Amino acid sequence: MVDFSKFEEKTGFVFSNKKILEQAFTHRSYINEQTGSNLGHNERLEFLGDAVLELITTSHLYNSFPNEDEGELTAYRSAIVNATIISEVASEWNMNDFLLLSKGEAKDTGKARTYILANTYEAYLGALYIDQGYDSCKKFVELTLIPRLAEIIEKKLWRDAKSLVQERAQSYLSVTPAYKVVSESGPDHDKQFTVGIFFGENQISVGRGKSKQEAEQSAAREALVIHKWLD
């Protein structure tokens, strides 16, 4: 059995409803292996947490950057709620140690785990909202995710990766990047897209996301890193 009290101790948020805390860490694959159990998976909580996260980050950016326009604030928000950033934060807070996964999913520690962790962070936020309300969610996001904002702004990670990679590719290589969906997975309500970015015939990198646009941005960011085109 997973001892979730250790995670409560680490974060400082102790749940009244222990069941919903467990559900936040329960992946659908785990439920499929637990025939006859009354456990629920975390996808509905993720849906709720995603909306809570957007409101918290939007409010923080609006109040912290009074001189920035809507376009800049949107770019900042997109950068900080990026799945890669969220999964890194989830890892730093040891969420990986509490995941309830199928045996197959537990063996996969690659890109798939990145998205599982990001989704779990959002599911946890949804569970925290139900158990303790908005203020606790705000404190948790400010404790865990908001500190990343300084790095994002300092390194200009908020810039639109697709626009930047097109500018650099045309300038340095005289090519225009093209994007192609490599694969799709998951149910209709929770699709995961894998998109490749190509310079001519050469696939430079791939990105993943809940939409084609998100996956394209992820692929573009990876291409910028590979070619060392970030300032």
PyRosetta script that sets phi, psi and omega in degrees:
from pyrosetta import init, pose_from_sequence

init()
pose = pose_from_sequence("MVDFSKFEEKTGFVFSNKKILEQAFTHRSYINEQTGSNLGHNERLEFLGDAVLELITTSHLYNSFPNEDEGELTAYRSAIVNATIISEVASEWNMNDFLLLSKGEAKDTGKARTYILANTYEAYLGALYIDQGYDSCKKFVELTLIPRLAEIIEKKLWRDAKSLVQERAQSYLSVTPAYKVVSESGPDHDKQFTVGIFFGENQISVGRGKSKQEAEQSAAREALVIHKWLD")
pose.set_psi(1, 142.6)
pose.set_omega(1, 178.2)
pose.set_phi(2, -83.5)
pose.set_psi(2, 130.7)
pose.set_omega(2, 179.9)
pose.set_phi(3, -93.8)
pose.set_psi(3, 95.1)
pose.set_omega(3, -176.3)
pose.set_phi(4, -74.3)
pose.set_psi(4, -11.8)
pose.set_omega(4, 178.3)
pose.set_phi(5, -63.4)
pose.set_psi(5, -27.3)
pose.set_omega(5, 178.0)
pose.set_phi(6, -67.5)
pose.set_psi(6, -36.6)
pose.set_omega(6, 177.1)
pose.set_phi(7, -71.5)
pose.set_psi(7, -38.3)
pose.set_omega(7, 177.0)
pose.set_phi(8, -61.3)
pose.set_psi(8, -40.9)
pose.set_omega(8, 179.2)
pose.set_phi(9, -64.8)
pose.set_psi(9, -39.6)
pose.set_omega(9, -178.4)
pose.set_phi(10, -66.6)
pose.set_psi(10, -42.7)
pose.set_omega(10, -176.6)
pose.set_phi(11, -85.9)
pose.set_psi(11, -27.5)
pose.set_omega(11, -176.0)
pose.set_phi(12, 88.2)
pose.set_psi(12, 4.1)
pose.set_omega(12, 178.9)
pose.set_phi(13, -107.8)
pose.set_psi(13, 107.4)
pose.set_omega(13, -178.1)
pose.set_phi(14, -98.0)
pose.set_psi(14, 123.8)
pose.set_omega(14, -174.8)
pose.set_phi(15, -83.2)
pose.set_psi(15, 140.8)
pose.set_omega(15, 169.3)
pose.set_phi(16, -77.0)
pose.set_psi(16, -41.0)
pose.set_omega(16, 179.8)
pose.set_phi(17, -98.3)
pose.set_psi(17, 93.6)
pose.set_omega(17, -177.8)
pose.set_phi(18, -66.3)
pose.set_psi(18, -27.5)
pose.set_omega(18, -177.7)
pose.set_phi(19, -65.9)
pose.set_psi(19, -40.8)
pose.set_omega(19, -177.6)
pose.set_phi(20, -73.2)
pose.set_psi(20, -27.9)
pose.set_omega(20, 173.8)
pose.set_phi(21, -65.0)
pose.set_psi(21, -45.1)
pose.set_omega(21, 177.4)
pose.set_phi(22, -62.1)
pose.set_psi(22, -40.9)
pose.set_omega(22, -179.6)
pose.set_phi(23, -62.3)
pose.set_psi(23, -34.4)
pose.set_omega(23, -179.7)
pose.set_phi(24, -60.5)
pose.set_psi(24, -27.5)
pose.set_omega(24, -178.3)
pose.set_phi(25, -100.5)
pose.set_psi(25, 5.8)
pose.set_omega(25, -174.4)
pose.set_phi(26, -97.9)
pose.set_psi(26, 112.4)
pose.set_omega(26, 179.0)
pose.set_phi(27, -80.0)
pose.set_psi(27, 150.3)
pose.set_omega(27, -179.4)
pose.set_phi(28, -54.9)
pose.set_psi(28, -37.0)
pose.set_omega(28, -177.9)
pose.set_phi(29, -61.3)
pose.set_psi(29, -33.5)
pose.set_omega(29, 179.4)
pose.set_phi(30, -67.0)
pose.set_psi(30, -41.5)
pose.set_omega(30, 179.2)
pose.set_phi(31, -62.0)
pose.set_psi(31, -39.6)
pose.set_omega(31, -178.4)
pose.set_phi(32, -62.4)
pose.set_psi(32, -25.5)
pose.set_omega(32, 178.2)
pose.set_phi(33, -90.2)
pose.set_psi(33, -15.7)
pose.set_omega(33, -177.3)
pose.set_phi(34, -100.0)
pose.set_psi(34, 70.6)
pose.set_omega(34, -177.6)
pose.set_phi(35, -63.7)
pose.set_psi(35, 133.8)
pose.set_omega(35, 177.9)
pose.set_phi(36, 85.9)
pose.set_psi(36, -3.0)
pose.set_omega(36, -179.9)
pose.set_phi(37, -81.9)
pose.set_psi(37, 160.9)
pose.set_omega(37, 178.1)
pose.set_phi(38, -105.2)
pose.set_psi(38, 21.3)
pose.set_omega(38, 177.8)
pose.set_phi(39, -73.5)
pose.set_psi(39, 151.5)
pose.set_omega(39, 174.3)
pose.set_phi(40, -115.3)
pose.set_psi(40, 149.3)
pose.set_omega(40, 177.3)
pose.set_phi(41, -85.5)
pose.set_psi(41, 177.2)
pose.set_omega(41, -167.6)
pose.set_phi(42, -99.1)
pose.set_psi(42, 10.8)
pose.set_omega(42, -172.2)
pose.set_phi(43, -68.6)
pose.set_psi(43, -36.8)
pose.set_omega(43, 177.2)
pose.set_phi(44, -68.1)
pose.set_psi(44, -38.6)
pose.set_omega(44, 177.4)
pose.set_phi(45, -65.3)
pose.set_psi(45, -37.3)
pose.set_omega(45, 176.7)
pose.set_phi(46, -61.4)
pose.set_psi(46, -42.6)
pose.set_omega(46, 178.4)
pose.set_phi(47, -57.7)
pose.set_psi(47, -44.6)
pose.set_omega(47, 179.3)
pose.set_phi(48, -69.2)
pose.set_psi(48, -46.0)
pose.set_omega(48, -177.7)
pose.set_phi(49, -62.5)
pose.set_psi(49, -34.5)
pose.set_omega(49, 177.7)
pose.set_phi(50, -59.3)
pose.set_psi(50, -42.8)
pose.set_omega(50, 179.8)
pose.set_phi(51, -69.7)
pose.set_psi(51, -39.7)
pose.set_omega(51, 178.0)
pose.set_phi(52, -63.0)
pose.set_psi(52, -43.5)
pose.set_omega(52, -180.0)
pose.set_phi(53, -61.9)
pose.set_psi(53, -42.2)
pose.set_omega(53, -179.8)
pose.set_phi(54, -62.6)
pose.set_psi(54, -41.6)
pose.set_omega(54, 179.8)
pose.set_phi(55, -65.9)
pose.set_psi(55, -43.8)
pose.set_omega(55, -178.7)
pose.set_phi(56, -63.6)
pose.set_psi(56, -47.8)
pose.set_omega(56, -178.0)
pose.set_phi(57, -68.1)
pose.set_psi(57, -38.9)
pose.set_omega(57, 178.3)
pose.set_phi(58, -62.7)
pose.set_psi(58, -45.7)
pose.set_omega(58, 179.4)
pose.set_phi(59, -62.4)
pose.set_psi(59, -42.5)
pose.set_omega(59, 180.0)
pose.set_phi(60, -62.6)
pose.set_psi(60, -45.8)
pose.set_omega(60, -179.0)
pose.set_phi(61, -65.8)
pose.set_psi(61, -41.3)
pose.set_omega(61, -179.8)
pose.set_phi(62, -60.0)
pose.set_psi(62, -42.6)
pose.set_omega(62, -177.5)
pose.set_phi(63, -80.0)
pose.set_psi(63, -28.5)
pose.set_omega(63, -175.0)
pose.set_phi(64, -86.2)
pose.set_psi(64, -23.5)
pose.set_omega(64, -176.3)
pose.set_phi(65, -128.3)
pose.set_psi(65, 70.8)
pose.set_omega(65, -175.3)
pose.set_phi(66, -65.0)
pose.set_psi(66, -18.0)
pose.set_omega(66, -176.9)
pose.set_phi(67, -98.5)
pose.set_psi(67, -2.1)
pose.set_omega(67, -179.9)
pose.set_phi(68, -89.3)
pose.set_psi(68, 145.5)
pose.set_omega(68, 179.4)
pose.set_phi(69, -85.3)
pose.set_psi(69, 176.7)
pose.set_omega(69, -175.8)
pose.set_phi(70, -58.8)
pose.set_psi(70, -40.1)
pose.set_omega(70, -178.1)
pose.set_phi(71, -62.1)
pose.set_psi(71, -44.2)
pose.set_omega(71, 179.2)
pose.set_phi(72, -65.4)
pose.set_psi(72, -44.5)
pose.set_omega(72, -178.9)
pose.set_phi(73, -63.3)
pose.set_psi(73, -38.2)
pose.set_omega(73, 177.7)
pose.set_phi(74, -64.4)
pose.set_psi(74, -39.8)
pose.set_omega(74, 178.6)
pose.set_phi(75, -65.6)
pose.set_psi(75, -42.5)
pose.set_omega(75, 177.1)
pose.set_phi(76, -59.9)
pose.set_psi(76, -45.9)
pose.set_omega(76, -177.8)
pose.set_phi(77, -64.1)
pose.set_psi(77, -42.8)
pose.set_omega(77, 179.4)
pose.set_phi(78, -60.4)
pose.set_psi(78, -36.2)
pose.set_omega(78, -178.8)
pose.set_phi(79, -70.5)
pose.set_psi(79, -40.5)
pose.set_omega(79, -174.0)
pose.set_phi(80, -80.7)
pose.set_psi(80, -25.9)
pose.set_omega(80, 177.6)
pose.set_phi(81, -96.7)
pose.set_psi(81, 15.8)
pose.set_omega(81, 175.0)
pose.set_phi(82, -62.2)
pose.set_psi(82, 140.1)
pose.set_omega(82, -175.9)
pose.set_phi(83, -58.5)
pose.set_psi(83, -36.6)
pose.set_omega(83, -179.6)
pose.set_phi(84, -65.2)
pose.set_psi(84, -44.9)
pose.set_omega(84, 178.9)
pose.set_phi(85, -62.9)
pose.set_psi(85, -46.3)
pose.set_omega(85, -178.2)
pose.set_phi(86, -63.0)
pose.set_psi(86, -41.0)
pose.set_omega(86, -179.4)
pose.set_phi(87, -66.5)
pose.set_psi(87, -35.6)
pose.set_omega(87, 176.5)
pose.set_phi(88, -63.9)
pose.set_psi(88, -42.3)
pose.set_omega(88, 178.0)
pose.set_phi(89, -64.6)
pose.set_psi(89, -42.5)
pose.set_omega(89, 177.9)
pose.set_phi(90, -59.9)
pose.set_psi(90, -39.6)
pose.set_omega(90, 178.0)
pose.set_phi(91, -65.8)
pose.set_psi(91, -42.1)
pose.set_omega(91, 179.6)
pose.set_phi(92, -60.5)
pose.set_psi(92, -30.5)
pose.set_omega(92, 179.5)
pose.set_phi(93, -96.2)
pose.set_psi(93, 15.8)
pose.set_omega(93, 172.7)
pose.set_phi(94, 60.9)
pose.set_psi(94, 28.3)
pose.set_omega(94, 177.5)
pose.set_phi(95, -62.2)
pose.set_psi(95, -29.1)
pose.set_omega(95, -179.9)
pose.set_phi(96, -57.9)
pose.set_psi(96, -31.4)
pose.set_omega(96, -177.2)
pose.set_phi(97, -71.7)
pose.set_psi(97, -14.6)
pose.set_omega(97, -174.3)
pose.set_phi(98, -112.2)
pose.set_psi(98, 0.4)
pose.set_omega(98, -178.4)
pose.set_phi(99, -64.3)
pose.set_psi(99, 139.9)
pose.set_omega(99, 172.0)
pose.set_phi(100, -106.4)
pose.set_psi(100, 105.3)
pose.set_omega(100, -174.0)
pose.set_phi(101, -126.1)
pose.set_psi(101, 159.8)
pose.set_omega(101, 170.9)
pose.set_phi(102, -66.9)
pose.set_psi(102, 164.8)
pose.set_omega(102, 179.5)
pose.set_phi(103, -60.7)
pose.set_psi(103, -37.1)
pose.set_omega(103, 179.4)
pose.set_phi(104, -67.3)
pose.set_psi(104, -46.9)
pose.set_omega(104, -179.7)
pose.set_phi(105, -66.0)
pose.set_psi(105, -34.1)
pose.set_omega(105, -178.6)
pose.set_phi(106, -63.5)
pose.set_psi(106, -26.7)
pose.set_omega(106, -179.3)
pose.set_phi(107, -80.1)
pose.set_psi(107, -21.9)
pose.set_omega(107, -176.5)
pose.set_phi(108, -86.4)
pose.set_psi(108, 110.3)
pose.set_omega(108, -179.4)
pose.set_phi(109, -111.6)
pose.set_psi(109, 15.4)
pose.set_omega(109, -177.8)
pose.set_phi(110, -89.6)
pose.set_psi(110, -140.8)
pose.set_omega(110, -176.6)
pose.set_phi(111, -60.4)
pose.set_psi(111, -34.4)
pose.set_omega(111, -179.4)
pose.set_phi(112, -60.1)
pose.set_psi(112, -38.7)
pose.set_omega(112, 179.6)
pose.set_phi(113, -66.1)
pose.set_psi(113, -32.6)
pose.set_omega(113, 177.4)
pose.set_phi(114, -56.0)
pose.set_psi(114, -46.4)
pose.set_omega(114, -177.4)
pose.set_phi(115, -75.9)
pose.set_psi(115, -31.6)
pose.set_omega(115, 174.9)
pose.set_phi(116, -62.8)
pose.set_psi(116, -43.2)
pose.set_omega(116, 179.9)
pose.set_phi(117, -66.2)
pose.set_psi(117, -42.5)
pose.set_omega(117, 178.2)
pose.set_phi(118, -62.1)
pose.set_psi(118, -42.5)
pose.set_omega(118, 179.2)
pose.set_phi(119, -66.0)
pose.set_psi(119, -36.2)
pose.set_omega(119, 179.9)
pose.set_phi(120, -67.6)
pose.set_psi(120, -39.3)
pose.set_omega(120, 176.0)
pose.set_phi(121, -57.0)
pose.set_psi(121, -46.9)
pose.set_omega(121, -179.8)
pose.set_phi(122, -67.2)
pose.set_psi(122, -37.7)
pose.set_omega(122, 178.0)
pose.set_phi(123, -65.0)
pose.set_psi(123, -41.0)
pose.set_omega(123, 176.9)
pose.set_phi(124, -60.5)
pose.set_psi(124, -41.9)
pose.set_omega(124, 179.4)
pose.set_phi(125, -62.9)
pose.set_psi(125, -39.2)
pose.set_omega(125, 176.2)
pose.set_phi(126, -63.1)
pose.set_psi(126, -41.7)
pose.set_omega(126, 178.9)
pose.set_phi(127, -66.0)
pose.set_psi(127, -41.2)
pose.set_omega(127, 179.4)
pose.set_phi(128, -64.5)
pose.set_psi(128, -37.6)
pose.set_omega(128, 177.9)
pose.set_phi(129, -62.2)
pose.set_psi(129, -44.7)
pose.set_omega(129, 179.8)
pose.set_phi(130, -65.7)
pose.set_psi(130, -41.3)
pose.set_omega(130, -174.3)
pose.set_phi(131, -79.6)
pose.set_psi(131, -36.3)
pose.set_omega(131, -171.3)
pose.set_phi(132, -132.6)
pose.set_psi(132, -8.5)
pose.set_omega(132, 175.0)
pose.set_phi(133, 94.2)
pose.set_psi(133, 179.6)
pose.set_omega(133, -171.7)
pose.set_phi(134, -63.5)
pose.set_psi(134, -42.6)
pose.set_omega(134, -174.1)
pose.set_phi(135, -60.7)
pose.set_psi(135, -40.0)
pose.set_omega(135, 177.8)
pose.set_phi(136, -66.3)
pose.set_psi(136, -39.3)
pose.set_omega(136, 177.0)
pose.set_phi(137, -61.5)
pose.set_psi(137, -43.2)
pose.set_omega(137, 179.1)
pose.set_phi(138, -60.8)
pose.set_psi(138, -44.3)
pose.set_omega(138, 179.2)
pose.set_phi(139, -63.0)
pose.set_psi(139, -40.4)
pose.set_omega(139, -179.1)
pose.set_phi(140, -65.4)
pose.set_psi(140, -44.6)
pose.set_omega(140, 179.5)
pose.set_phi(141, -65.8)
pose.set_psi(141, -40.4)
pose.set_omega(141, 178.1)
pose.set_phi(142, -66.0)
pose.set_psi(142, -30.4)
pose.set_omega(142, 179.1)
pose.set_phi(143, -75.9)
pose.set_psi(143, -37.6)
pose.set_omega(143, -169.3)
pose.set_phi(144, -105.4)
pose.set_psi(144, -47.3)
pose.set_omega(144, -169.6)
pose.set_phi(145, -100.6)
pose.set_psi(145, -42.4)
pose.set_omega(145, -175.4)
pose.set_phi(146, -57.1)
pose.set_psi(146, -35.2)
pose.set_omega(146, 177.8)
pose.set_phi(147, -57.3)
pose.set_psi(147, -21.0)
pose.set_omega(147, 178.0)
pose.set_phi(148, -71.7)
pose.set_psi(148, -17.2)
pose.set_omega(148, -173.3)
pose.set_phi(149, -63.0)
pose.set_psi(149, -37.3)
pose.set_omega(149, -178.8)
pose.set_phi(150, -60.4)
pose.set_psi(150, -43.3)
pose.set_omega(150, 178.7)
pose.set_phi(151, -65.5)
pose.set_psi(151, -40.8)
pose.set_omega(151, -179.5)
pose.set_phi(152, -60.2)
pose.set_psi(152, -42.4)
pose.set_omega(152, -179.1)
pose.set_phi(153, -75.3)
pose.set_psi(153, -42.7)
pose.set_omega(153, -179.2)
pose.set_phi(154, -60.2)
pose.set_psi(154, -42.7)
pose.set_omega(154, -177.9)
pose.set_phi(155, -92.2)
pose.set_psi(155, 3.6)
pose.set_omega(155, 178.6)
pose.set_phi(156, 58.9)
pose.set_psi(156, 36.8)
pose.set_omega(156, 179.5)
pose.set_phi(157, -73.6)
pose.set_psi(157, -8.2)
pose.set_omega(157, -179.8)
pose.set_phi(158, -78.8)
pose.set_psi(158, -13.9)
pose.set_omega(158, -177.2)
pose.set_phi(159, -63.6)
pose.set_psi(159, 149.0)
pose.set_omega(159, 179.0)
pose.set_phi(160, -64.6)
pose.set_psi(160, 112.1)
pose.set_omega(160, -173.4)
pose.set_phi(161, -64.7)
pose.set_psi(161, -37.2)
pose.set_omega(161, -178.4)
pose.set_phi(162, -65.5)
pose.set_psi(162, -42.2)
pose.set_omega(162, 179.2)
pose.set_phi(163, -65.6)
pose.set_psi(163, -41.9)
pose.set_omega(163, -177.5)
pose.set_phi(164, -67.8)
pose.set_psi(164, -42.6)
pose.set_omega(164, -178.3)
pose.set_phi(165, -68.8)
pose.set_psi(165, -32.9)
pose.set_omega(165, 176.8)
pose.set_phi(166, -66.7)
pose.set_psi(166, -42.7)
pose.set_omega(166, 179.3)
pose.set_phi(167, -61.3)
pose.set_psi(167, -45.7)
pose.set_omega(167, -177.4)
pose.set_phi(168, -71.3)
pose.set_psi(168, -40.2)
pose.set_omega(168, -179.0)
pose.set_phi(169, -64.7)
pose.set_psi(169, -40.9)
pose.set_omega(169, 178.9)
pose.set_phi(170, -69.4)
pose.set_psi(170, -37.1)
pose.set_omega(170, -177.9)
pose.set_phi(171, -72.0)
pose.set_psi(171, -45.2)
pose.set_omega(171, -173.8)
pose.set_phi(172, -92.7)
pose.set_psi(172, -30.5)
pose.set_omega(172, -173.5)
pose.set_phi(173, -120.4)
pose.set_psi(173, -6.0)
pose.set_omega(173, -178.2)
pose.set_phi(174, 57.1)
pose.set_psi(174, 38.6)
pose.set_omega(174, 175.3)
pose.set_phi(175, -129.2)
pose.set_psi(175, 154.4)
pose.set_omega(175, 175.3)
pose.set_phi(176, -107.8)
pose.set_psi(176, 120.8)
pose.set_omega(176, -178.8)
pose.set_phi(177, -60.4)
pose.set_psi(177, 145.1)
pose.set_omega(177, 175.0)
pose.set_phi(178, -125.0)
pose.set_psi(178, 150.9)
pose.set_omega(178, -178.0)
pose.set_phi(179, -120.0)
pose.set_psi(179, 142.5)
pose.set_omega(179, -179.8)
pose.set_phi(180, -141.1)
pose.set_psi(180, 133.3)
pose.set_omega(180, 176.2)
pose.set_phi(181, -70.9)
pose.set_psi(181, 120.0)
pose.set_omega(181, -179.6)
pose.set_phi(182, -86.5)
pose.set_psi(182, -39.9)
pose.set_omega(182, 179.6)
pose.set_phi(183, -160.9)
pose.set_psi(183, 160.7)
pose.set_omega(183, 172.9)
pose.set_phi(184, -131.0)
pose.set_psi(184, 144.6)
pose.set_omega(184, 178.3)
pose.set_phi(185, -146.8)
pose.set_psi(185, 164.5)
pose.set_omega(185, 177.0)
pose.set_phi(186, 90.5)
pose.set_psi(186, 165.0)
pose.set_omega(186, 178.4)
pose.set_phi(187, -69.7)
pose.set_psi(187, 165.6)
pose.set_omega(187, -175.2)
pose.set_phi(188, -57.1)
pose.set_psi(188, -35.4)
pose.set_omega(188, -176.7)
pose.set_phi(189, -81.1)
pose.set_psi(189, -7.9)
pose.set_omega(189, -177.6)
pose.set_phi(190, -144.6)
pose.set_psi(190, 53.9)
pose.set_omega(190, -178.2)
pose.set_phi(191, -68.7)
pose.set_psi(191, 145.7)
pose.set_omega(191, 171.2)
pose.set_phi(192, -123.1)
pose.set_psi(192, 124.1)
pose.set_omega(192, -178.1)
pose.set_phi(193, -107.2)
pose.set_psi(193, 139.7)
pose.set_omega(193, 172.1)
pose.set_phi(194, -115.8)
pose.set_psi(194, 121.6)
pose.set_omega(194, -175.0)
pose.set_phi(195, -123.0)
pose.set_psi(195, 136.4)
pose.set_omega(195, 175.2)
pose.set_phi(196, -101.0)
pose.set_psi(196, 146.1)
pose.set_omega(196, 173.5)
pose.set_phi(197, -107.7)
pose.set_psi(197, 133.4)
pose.set_omega(197, -174.4)
pose.set_phi(198, -121.3)
pose.set_psi(198, 135.6)
pose.set_omega(198, 167.3)
pose.set_phi(199, -106.2)
pose.set_psi(199, 100.9)
pose.set_omega(199, -172.6)
pose.set_phi(200, 67.9)
pose.set_psi(200, -125.2)
pose.set_omega(200, 179.7)
pose.set_phi(201, -89.4)
pose.set_psi(201, -7.6)
pose.set_omega(201, -173.3)
pose.set_phi(202, -92.6)
pose.set_psi(202, 122.3)
pose.set_omega(202, 173.8)
pose.set_phi(203, -79.6)
pose.set_psi(203, 120.8)
pose.set_omega(203, -175.0)
pose.set_phi(204, -88.4)
pose.set_psi(204, -42.5)
pose.set_omega(204, -178.0)
pose.set_phi(205, -163.8)
pose.set_psi(205, 172.2)
pose.set_omega(205, 174.4)
pose.set_phi(206, -126.9)
pose.set_psi(206, 156.5)
pose.set_omega(206, 175.7)
pose.set_phi(207, -137.3)
pose.set_psi(207, 156.6)
pose.set_omega(207, -179.2)
pose.set_phi(208, -128.4)
pose.set_psi(208, 150.9)
pose.set_omega(208, 179.7)
pose.set_phi(209, -172.3)
pose.set_psi(209, 173.8)
pose.set_omega(209, -179.1)
pose.set_phi(210, -80.4)
pose.set_psi(210, -8.6)
pose.set_omega(210, 174.7)
pose.set_phi(211, -140.7)
pose.set_psi(211, 163.8)
pose.set_omega(211, 177.7)
pose.set_phi(212, -62.6)
pose.set_psi(212, -37.4)
pose.set_omega(212, -178.8)
pose.set_phi(213, -64.8)
pose.set_psi(213, -42.6)
pose.set_omega(213, 179.4)
pose.set_phi(214, -64.9)
pose.set_psi(214, -40.6)
pose.set_omega(214, 179.3)
pose.set_phi(215, -66.3)
pose.set_psi(215, -38.1)
pose.set_omega(215, 178.1)
pose.set_phi(216, -64.3)
pose.set_psi(216, -42.7)
pose.set_omega(216, 177.8)
pose.set_phi(217, -62.0)
pose.set_psi(217, -40.4)
pose.set_omega(217, 179.0)
pose.set_phi(218, -63.8)
pose.set_psi(218, -43.0)
pose.set_omega(218, 178.4)
pose.set_phi(219, -64.3)
pose.set_psi(219, -40.6)
pose.set_omega(219, 179.6)
pose.set_phi(220, -64.8)
pose.set_psi(220, -42.4)
pose.set_omega(220, 178.3)
pose.set_phi(221, -60.5)
pose.set_psi(221, -41.7)
pose.set_omega(221, 180.0)
pose.set_phi(222, -65.2)
pose.set_psi(222, -38.5)
pose.set_omega(222, 178.1)
pose.set_phi(223, -64.4)
pose.set_psi(223, -38.8)
pose.set_omega(223, 177.5)
pose.set_phi(224, -62.1)
pose.set_psi(224, -39.2)
pose.set_omega(224, 178.4)
pose.set_phi(225, -67.1)
pose.set_psi(225, -46.0)
pose.set_omega(225, -178.0)
pose.set_phi(226, -59.0)
pose.set_psi(226, -42.4)
pose.set_omega(226, -177.6)
pose.set_phi(227, -89.7)
pose.set_psi(227, 0.3)
pose.set_omega(227, 179.5)
pose.set_phi(228, 57.7)
pose.set_psi(228, 46.2)
pose.set_omega(228, -178.0)
pose.set_phi(229, -101.0)
pose.set_psi(229, 6.5)
pose.set_omega(229, 174.9)
pose.set_phi(230, -86.5)
pose.set_psi(230, 136.3)
pose.set_omega(230, -178.6)
pose.set_phi(231, -61.7)
pose.dump_pdb("model.pdb")
